[in-house]
Amino acid sequence: MKQMQLRQALDAMAQTPGVDGCALVEIETGMVWHHAGSIDDVQTFAEAASDYWRLHKRLSPQFEKLGDLRASIMVHTQGRLTMLPCGKGILLLALTRHQSTTDWAQWQKETRKLALLVEDL
């Protein structure tokens, strides 16, 4: 039942204006729990993107003075990857266009709600 709620919540987030796709990914393994959206390769992007987060984790002593990493945004020529922690050991990945109309403040609120569902599993 909780997994269904989690899937429904992620599906709803994928419908956010400006979001082309999103996924929940285990940080340590890169395993995708669920993905949604209009991009066929969102699962592939999500698996690979977790490496970005793990790289930061390995190098975190270099960034200690900046505090904990709250989000990571990778801007590519054809789009943007945004990663946020979403529960213990889980990332929420969003794929957006450069001129995305995404309301990121609202996205963070929805991410916190999603994190509660993740933590309940």
C-alpha positions as CSV (number, residue, x, y, z in Angstrom):
1,M,0.0,0.0,0.0
2,K,2.8,2.4,0.9
3,Q,4.7,1.6,-2.2
4,M,1.6,2.5,-4.3
5,Q,1.3,5.8,-2.5
6,L,5.0,6.5,-3.2
7,R,4.5,5.7,-6.9
8,Q,1.4,7.9,-7.1
9,A,3.3,10.8,-5.4
10,L,6.2,10.5,-7.8
11,D,3.9,10.2,-10.8
12,A,2.2,13.5,-9.6
13,M,5.6,15.2,-9.3
14,A,6.5,14.1,-12.8
15,Q,3.4,16.1,-13.9
16,T,4.8,19.3,-12.4
17,P,5.0,22.0,-15.1
18,G,8.5,22.1,-16.6
19,V,9.5,18.6,-15.3
20,D,10.2,16.1,-18.1
21,G,10.8,13.2,-15.8
22,C,11.8,12.2,-12.2
23,A,13.0,9.2,-10.3
24,L,13.8,7.9,-6.8
25,V,17.3,6.4,-6.7
26,E,19.3,4.6,-4.0
27,I,22.5,6.7,-3.5
28,E,24.8,3.8,-2.7
29,T,23.7,1.4,-5.5
30,G,22.2,3.6,-8.2
31,M,19.2,1.4,-8.2
32,V,16.1,3.2,-9.4
33,W,13.0,2.5,-7.1
34,H,10.5,4.2,-9.5
35,H,10.6,6.6,-12.3
36,A,8.0,8.7,-14.1
37,G,7.6,11.2,-16.8
38,S,7.8,11.8,-20.5
39,I,11.5,10.9,-21.1
40,D,12.1,7.2,-22.0
41,D,15.6,7.3,-20.7
42,V,14.8,8.7,-17.2
43,Q,15.8,5.5,-15.5
44,T,19.2,5.5,-17.3
45,F,19.8,9.1,-16.3
46,A,18.8,8.4,-12.8
47,E,21.2,5.5,-12.4
48,A,24.1,7.5,-13.7
49,A,23.3,10.7,-11.8
50,S,23.6,8.9,-8.5
51,D,27.4,8.8,-9.3
52,Y,27.5,12.6,-9.2
53,W,26.1,12.5,-5.6
54,R,28.5,9.7,-4.6
55,L,31.4,11.7,-6.0
56,H,30.5,14.7,-3.8
57,K,30.2,12.3,-0.8
58,R,33.7,11.1,-1.4
59,L,35.0,14.6,-1.7
60,S,32.8,16.1,1.1
61,P,35.7,16.9,3.4
62,Q,36.8,19.5,0.8
63,F,33.4,21.2,1.0
64,E,32.9,20.9,4.8
65,K,33.0,24.7,5.4
66,L,29.9,25.0,3.1
67,G,27.8,22.6,5.1
68,D,25.7,19.7,4.0
69,L,24.8,19.3,0.3
70,R,21.1,20.2,0.0
71,A,20.8,19.9,-3.8
72,S,22.9,19.3,-6.8
73,I,22.1,20.8,-10.2
74,M,24.0,19.6,-13.4
75,V,23.4,21.8,-16.4
76,H,23.9,20.1,-19.7
77,T,23.5,21.5,-23.2
78,Q,20.1,19.7,-23.7
79,G,18.7,20.0,-20.2
80,R,19.2,20.1,-16.4
81,L,19.5,17.4,-13.8
82,T,18.4,18.4,-10.3
83,M,19.1,16.0,-7.4
84,L,17.8,16.4,-3.8
85,P,18.0,14.0,-0.9
86,C,14.7,12.4,-0.3
87,G,14.8,10.2,2.8
88,K,17.7,8.3,4.2
89,G,20.0,7.1,1.3
90,I,17.6,8.1,-1.5
91,L,17.8,10.8,-4.1
92,L,15.0,12.5,-6.0
93,L,16.2,13.3,-9.5
94,A,14.3,15.7,-11.8
95,L,15.0,16.2,-15.5
96,T,14.0,19.7,-16.7
97,R,14.6,22.0,-19.6
98,H,16.7,25.1,-19.3
99,Q,13.8,27.5,-19.4
100,S,11.8,25.4,-16.9
101,T,8.8,27.0,-15.2
102,T,9.1,24.7,-12.3
103,D,8.3,26.2,-8.9
104,W,11.3,24.9,-7.0
105,A,10.1,26.1,-3.6
106,Q,6.9,24.0,-4.1
107,W,9.1,21.2,-5.5
108,Q,11.1,21.1,-2.2
109,K,7.8,21.0,-0.2
110,E,6.7,18.0,-2.3
111,T,10.1,16.4,-1.9
112,R,9.7,16.6,1.9
113,K,6.3,14.9,1.7
114,L,7.8,12.2,-0.6
115,A,10.7,11.7,1.9
116,L,8.2,10.9,4.6
117,L,6.7,8.1,2.4
118,V,10.2,6.8,1.7
119,E,11.0,6.7,5.4
120,D,7.8,4.8,6.1
121,L,8.9,1.9,3.9
